[in-house]
């Protein structure tokens, strides 16, 4: 393949061509390229490098060193080898240089026939038309039938697939959504199947040969989604379907959960505001209202993830992923080990046995235990320092604010530690890697984030910490002390953390877009720098979207809301506002500051739904324990009575959840019914089965005569031995004859007597 790259991407031009703006916009929507790869071209934009195909303007550029020239020639040879592989498998390529000519951007697309062939080979599921219940069925080519059978066995099914265009005469690729095209092209790039390139994208990104790999944005859809932020909060069905068709199931389920979460939180927040007013009048949250609110929060935190799973099933059946099972995953590019043949794929890949990984598990457990102990000791030491300094009310709030900032910084460090430990464990697939990282982050952040709150609630009252300093609660009320500490933690996350989250991707994009130290000092240079770049190059400068971080922040905020809300009821309202702000910030980040993620299919939010289940159990236990053992409402009860009440309430919540499962199954009945109807419809459509609604059983239906014989008995109902041919045996016959004669002689003699 000739390595000639254009200077500009003409599809990204800012001026509409001849023919009018409407025609230009329609051409933009019918784009030919879905994916983009960014290869290295030069070691620096300030060096000369003649690629041999065209003359490069070398004004202001210096000669490269011999080592740099060899490196750039190596990049060029590898790049051309990859491009040849892509072209040989039938993909469309459009290559052009970046603005500074130090990178080569490659847009990748596929012809409609290529998409159809790959979809048929993969049995890729496409959406059917509305008259077929909007079900999802595997794609199949039309079969014209065999001539020797008079084409009676033909199957024409192309008309059942939904066309995703408003044209009266749609193109042959209109049955594919943009997400379908991206997934199919991604498969053609990465798979080693027939007519695929077999490029290991993860390995190229890890080695640095490839700088970016992402699907291209669609500007008109981005502008449509950015027009209003209200649909992102309420997630109506039409908007949710459009969002899913653009970003895929994983991202869609996150924003659906955030919308579902604040709707569940709204009534609790309203109750919390009323109870907070009562707490102000009572001068303490430890009053009679704590008992019902504590039980309410326990039930709310327990039931939330269960009803969310029912909501997940409703959306999954509409997106054709309710019966989705995890497919066989490829190795992570970071995975290493002895080379062996995979028994599933028959391909060579690294193998790392479980016994080898056990030592890393032991190391992770040891490091996590030591880190947890050190974290708890440091946090308690800070509390001792505050009490020894005898900080007054104003300084107390400042100290608690500093404690909140310190915990956020430590949480970031713990996340990096969890990432490192998980990398050492060397998991084979990305799913295993993320699941084990979630377990580490969950444990470490839980201890760091809520350690101070648990200590204040249950252990602080008139206790000696480290045997030296007597610990006293504010105004001798630990629930009131807990209220202030929790309120400051939530306020810090609501303000400072969200500001950092909003600015961090912008600062990262600004830094990556700078072409030199001089531009870093020039005001407003970032917008000018990005304006000179094509749309694809601007997207390549952005960071990848990471749904792990977004879910992690939401889970921590949920812990503040559900664990100790009885001590500070207004926190529920603050969390509601924080949920709105978080959703809007995530929207801005996803649309403006992140690359478009590959739209993977998903059945649910797992493993995050399980994490919320675990938090629900912890929240129920914490609230009940706080009510019985830390509140003054049960001071007159002895320890045994308190323990019995705690066990009783815990079992009541457990029984309530079991009853809930019986009354409301995890997959609603109407969802199961719709799935069965869709499966039946898909089977009939794909197998070309026609059903006659009205069948005529009249005896005069036709003029043919047929004589149907009725037998006296079932002649076919015989034992297996009845159909055998008789065999002649002289000895047996003589034996039977003798027995018969003896029997007859005996009967005759008996008559004479």
JORA-V926166 format. One record per helix or strand of 3 or more residues. SS is the DSSP state (a for helix, b for strand). FROM is the first residue (numbers start at 0). TO is the last residue. If there is no record, write none. Layout:
BEGIN
SS&FROM&TO, SS&FROM&TO
END
This chain:
BEGIN
a&9&11, a&20&28, b&34&39, a&65&87, b&90&96, b&102&109, a&111&121, b&124&127, a&129&131, b&135&137, a&146&148, a&157&159, a&177&189, a&200&206, b&209&214, a&218&225, a&229&233, a&236&246, a&248&281, a&288&317, b&337&340, b&347&350, a&353&387, a&392&424, a&429&457, b&462&464, b&468&470, a&473&475, a&477&512, a&516&519, a&524&530, a&534&539, a&546&562, a&569&592, a&607&629, a&631&633, a&638&662, a&668&685, a&719&722, a&729&751
END
